[in-house]
Amino acid sequence: MKKGIHPEYQECKVTCSCGNTFTTRSTMKEIRVGVCSVCHPFYSGKKGRILTEAGRLEKFQKKYKGINYGQKTEV
């Protein structure tokens, strides 16, 4: 490695939007992230976002139930 051309590798504080913080090492002093292992559904086991998407689909189907948009009807 050439001396004097590489950034300093130092301890870094990572802050998530959920409030969780942890330290790691990076060339940056601070990193802000939107999702971490504490709040991500895959790691936490919570499926909140999937349930809200299912609720949206049910709301859409309820809203447009019985409306005919020119589809052929069965005789």
C-alpha positions as CSV (number, residue, x, y, z in Angstrom):
1,M,0.0,0.0,0.0
2,K,1.2,3.5,-0.8
3,K,1.4,5.8,2.2
4,G,-0.6,9.0,2.4
5,I,-3.2,8.2,-0.3
6,H,-5.7,6.0,1.7
7,P,-8.4,7.4,4.0
8,E,-8.2,6.8,7.7
9,Y,-9.9,3.5,8.8
10,Q,-11.6,4.4,12.2
11,E,-14.4,3.4,14.5
12,C,-17.8,4.4,13.1
13,K,-21.2,4.9,14.7
14,V,-24.2,3.5,12.8
15,T,-27.6,4.9,13.6
16,C,-30.8,3.4,12.3
17,S,-34.1,5.2,11.8
18,C,-35.7,2.9,14.4
19,G,-33.3,4.3,17.0
20,N,-30.9,1.4,17.2
21,T,-27.2,2.3,17.2
22,F,-24.0,0.2,17.0
23,T,-20.3,0.7,16.3
24,T,-18.3,-0.7,13.5
25,R,-15.2,0.3,11.5
26,S,-15.3,2.5,8.3
27,T,-13.6,5.4,6.6
28,M,-16.6,7.5,7.6
29,K,-17.2,8.8,11.2
30,E,-21.0,8.3,11.1
31,I,-23.5,6.3,9.0
32,R,-27.3,6.7,9.0
33,V,-29.4,3.8,7.7
34,G,-33.1,3.3,7.2
35,V,-33.3,-0.4,8.1
36,C,-31.1,-2.5,10.4
37,S,-31.2,-6.1,11.8
38,V,-33.4,-5.0,14.7
39,C,-36.2,-3.6,12.6
40,H,-35.9,-5.5,9.4
41,P,-38.8,-8.1,9.1
42,F,-36.5,-10.9,7.9
43,Y,-34.4,-10.7,11.0
44,S,-36.9,-9.6,13.5
45,G,-39.7,-12.1,12.5
46,K,-42.3,-9.3,12.3
47,K,-44.3,-9.2,9.2
48,G,-46.0,-5.8,9.7
49,R,-45.4,-4.5,6.1
50,I,-46.8,-7.7,4.5
51,L,-50.0,-7.4,6.5
52,T,-50.5,-3.7,5.5
53,E,-50.1,-4.7,1.9
54,A,-52.6,-7.4,2.3
55,G,-55.0,-4.9,3.8
56,R,-54.6,-2.6,0.8
57,L,-55.5,-5.4,-1.5
58,E,-58.6,-6.2,0.5
59,K,-59.6,-2.5,0.6
60,F,-59.2,-2.3,-3.2
61,Q,-61.2,-5.4,-3.8
62,K,-64.0,-4.2,-1.5
63,K,-64.0,-0.8,-3.2
64,Y,-64.4,-2.1,-6.7
65,K,-66.5,-5.2,-6.1
66,G,-69.3,-5.6,-8.6
67,I,-68.2,-3.0,-11.1
68,N,-68.2,-4.2,-14.7
69,Y,-65.5,-2.7,-16.8
70,G,-66.7,-4.2,-20.1
71,Q,-65.7,-7.7,-19.3
72,K,-67.7,-10.5,-21.0
73,T,-70.3,-11.9,-18.6
74,E,-71.0,-15.6,-18.4
75,V,-74.4,-16.7,-19.7
